[in-house]
Amino acid sequence: MTKFVKELLKMNTNKILGASQPPIKLKGTQCVIHQGESLSKHTSYRVGGNAQLYAEPKSWEDIQALFEWIQQQDVPFTCLGRGSNLLVSDQGIEGLVLNTCHFKEYDLDEEDHTITVGAGYPLPTLAWKAAKRGWQGLDWAVGIPGTLGGAVVMNAGAHEGSISDVLVNAVVADSDGTIRTLSRDDLQYAYRASNLQKEKALVLKASLALQPGQSKEKMVNLTTQNFRRRKQTQPYDKPSCGSVFRNPKPQAAGWLIEQLGLKGYQIGGAQVAHRHANFIINSGNAKAQDVFNLIEYVQEKVEQHWSILLHPEVKVLGNFS
Ligand SMILES: Cc1cc2nc3c(=O)[nH]c(=O)nc-3n(C[C@H](O)[C@H](O)[C@H](O)COP(=O)(O)OP(=O)(O)OC[C@H]3O[C@@H](n4cnc5c(N)ncnc54)[C@H](O)[C@@H]3O)c2cc1C
């Protein structure tokens, strides 16, 4: 890390929950790096502190310039989609957060029924678009409030479907600017897991192969049903990260938690949801630390009673006590 960035980060850390610092403009591009951006605005939990550095690249040139800067300054970086699977510490996180919100390319190939979509494209919009063409393969994704990039990394899924079922390939950029096209095999998919959870790379876009030949009406009905079912069974109207724990198959984490009478249990503003025990919601004024403490509490109770260690699906960023 260069002296300049060390100083900058020190200044920024001191003010981490306070006022932001002036933005850094990257020469020769439109790209701006903001300092002290609140991540509670960019995560579905609506909790957490600031990103020390934060950018929303709009083009490949912006990304190249940002990666060059990251290399020069030797700062860590974190990719952000819709923040729907993240718990960010109240103290915020170090380094540069790269938000893919402007990566919304959408290309459709009528002949081989593939769609190529930018990392920042919202998954529910994609599910509706596919359904309205009568293409099968994304009806399960309608209620998952993330981006395509987040889904590729998390192997998002529901109703027996997942992104790994339809993914052809993903184009990723490494921090040295190398672009790679990874096949489904390269991604080593497993339940809610891919090797991109261990590797540091930015998903730029991905291609998905869908099945044509269904009636539009059938696909729209199926997608609507999936969405309704979700709203009936999950606390969709409250800030959360969806399921907190991976299901320790064949058991469901929600069932194990519910049997212990933990629905409604609260620490600070974090609560085990009444509607679904594998959801921890922000009931209004939660701190990230409340959510973290409740995750640990539930994990401990389940382990004590069932001798099963639940593994969080949510990605925890930054420091917690
Ligand atoms: C109400 C609710 C319901 C949910 N239901 C489901 C469900 O049914 N099934 C399910 O699987 N999930 C579900 N989730 C969780 C979440 O929506 C998914 O995990 C989603 O895929 C995360 O996408 P995101 O864009 O929000 O990613 P983020 O939360 O922003 O990031 C998740 C991880 O992916 C990384 N990442 C994001 N974008 C990129 C990129 N372009 N390149 C590299 N890394 C990247 C991040 O660094 C982080 O490690 C739910 C969440 C909520 C709030």
The ligand as a Tripos MOL2 file, in Angstrom:
@<TRIPOS>MOLECULE
LIG
   53    58     1     0     0
SMALL
NO_CHARGES

@<TRIPOS>ATOM
      1 C1        -35.4670  -11.4280    0.5910 C.3       1 LIG1
      2 C2        -34.2980  -12.2380    0.0720 C.ar      1 LIG1
      3 C3        -34.5270  -13.4780   -0.4780 C.ar      1 LIG1
      4 C4        -33.4380  -14.2410   -0.9690 C.ar      1 LIG1
      5 N1        -33.6990  -15.4680   -1.5020 N.ar      1 LIG1
      6 C5        -32.6730  -16.1940   -2.0070 C.ar      1 LIG1
      7 C6        -32.9370  -17.4830   -2.6010 C.ar      1 LIG1
      8 O1        -34.0630  -17.9460   -2.6960 O.2       1 LIG1
      9 N2        -31.8700  -18.1630   -3.0900 N.ar      1 LIG1
     10 C7        -30.5960  -17.6770   -3.0340 C.ar      1 LIG1
     11 O2        -29.6660  -18.3490   -3.5120 O.2       1 LIG1
     12 N3        -30.3190  -16.4800   -2.4620 N.ar      1 LIG1
     13 C8        -31.3340  -15.7290   -1.9570 C.ar      1 LIG1
     14 N4        -31.0740  -14.5100   -1.3710 N.ar      1 LIG1
     15 C9        -29.6660  -14.0590   -1.2270 C.3       1 LIG1
     16 C10       -29.1230  -13.2060   -2.3910 C.3       1 LIG1
     17 O3        -30.1680  -12.4990   -3.0440 O.3       1 LIG1
     18 C11       -28.3500  -14.0530   -3.3820 C.3       1 LIG1
     19 O4        -27.2300  -14.6630   -2.7690 O.3       1 LIG1
     20 C12       -27.8640  -13.2090   -4.5830 C.3       1 LIG1
     21 O5        -27.3130  -14.0650   -5.5540 O.3       1 LIG1
     22 C13       -26.7910  -12.1810   -4.1880 C.3       1 LIG1
     23 O6        -26.6360  -11.2930   -5.2810 O.3       1 LIG1
     24 P1        -26.1360   -9.7920   -5.0470 P.3       1 LIG1
     25 O7        -26.0050   -9.1640   -6.3690 O.co2     1 LIG1
     26 O8        -27.0050   -9.0990   -4.0770 O.co2     1 LIG1
     27 O9        -24.7130  -10.0760   -4.4240 O.3       1 LIG1
     28 P2        -24.0420   -9.3590   -3.1840 P.3       1 LIG1
     29 O10       -24.8450   -9.6150   -1.9510 O.co2     1 LIG1
     30 O11       -23.7520   -7.9500   -3.5150 O.co2     1 LIG1
     31 O12       -22.6840  -10.1850   -3.0870 O.3       1 LIG1
     32 C14       -22.6820  -11.5460   -2.7280 C.3       1 LIG1
     33 C15       -21.2650  -12.1000   -2.9690 C.3       1 LIG1
     34 O13       -20.9770  -12.0970   -4.3450 O.3       1 LIG1
     35 C16       -19.8660  -11.2530   -4.6360 C.3       1 LIG1
     36 N5        -20.1830  -10.5460   -5.8770 N.ar      1 LIG1
     37 C17       -21.2980   -9.8550   -6.2030 C.ar      1 LIG1
     38 N6        -21.2310   -9.4160   -7.4750 N.ar      1 LIG1
     39 C18       -20.0410   -9.8260   -7.9510 C.ar      1 LIG1
     40 C19       -19.3640   -9.6770   -9.2020 C.ar      1 LIG1
     41 N7        -19.9140   -9.0300  -10.2400 N.pl3     1 LIG1
     42 N8        -18.1500  -10.2320   -9.3450 N.ar      1 LIG1
     43 C20       -17.5550  -10.9110   -8.3160 C.ar      1 LIG1
     44 N9        -18.1210  -11.0750   -7.1140 N.ar      1 LIG1
     45 C21       -19.3580  -10.5460   -6.9410 C.ar      1 LIG1
     46 C22       -19.7370  -10.3260   -3.4430 C.3       1 LIG1
     47 O14       -18.3830   -9.8810   -3.2730 O.3       1 LIG1
     48 C23       -20.1790  -11.2520   -2.3170 C.3       1 LIG1
     49 O15       -19.1310  -12.1130   -1.9390 O.3       1 LIG1
     50 C24       -32.1330  -13.7360   -0.8930 C.ar      1 LIG1
     51 C25       -31.9040  -12.4590   -0.3280 C.ar      1 LIG1
     52 C26       -32.9810  -11.7110    0.1310 C.ar      1 LIG1
     53 C27       -32.7090  -10.3430    0.7190 C.3       1 LIG1
@<TRIPOS>BOND
     1     1     2 1
     2     2     3 ar
     3     2    52 ar
     4     3     4 ar
     5     4     5 ar
     6     4    50 ar
     7     5     6 ar
     8     6     7 ar
     9     6    13 1
    10     7     8 2
    11     7     9 ar
    12     9    10 ar
    13    10    11 2
    14    10    12 ar
    15    12    13 ar
    16    13    14 ar
    17    14    15 1
    18    14    50 ar
    19    15    16 1
    20    16    17 1
    21    16    18 1
    22    18    19 1
    23    18    20 1
    24    20    21 1
    25    20    22 1
    26    22    23 1
    27    23    24 1
    28    24    25 2
    29    24    26 1
    30    24    27 1
    31    27    28 1
    32    28    29 2
    33    28    30 1
    34    28    31 1
    35    31    32 1
    36    32    33 1
    37    33    34 1
    38    33    48 1
    39    34    35 1
    40    35    36 1
    41    35    46 1
    42    36    37 ar
    43    36    45 ar
    44    37    38 ar
    45    38    39 ar
    46    39    40 ar
    47    39    45 ar
    48    40    41 1
    49    40    42 ar
    50    42    43 ar
    51    43    44 ar
    52    44    45 ar
    53    46    47 1
    54    46    48 1
    55    48    49 1
    56    50    51 ar
    57    51    52 ar
    58    52    53 1
@<TRIPOS>SUBSTRUCTURE
     1 LIG1         1 GROUP 0 **** ****
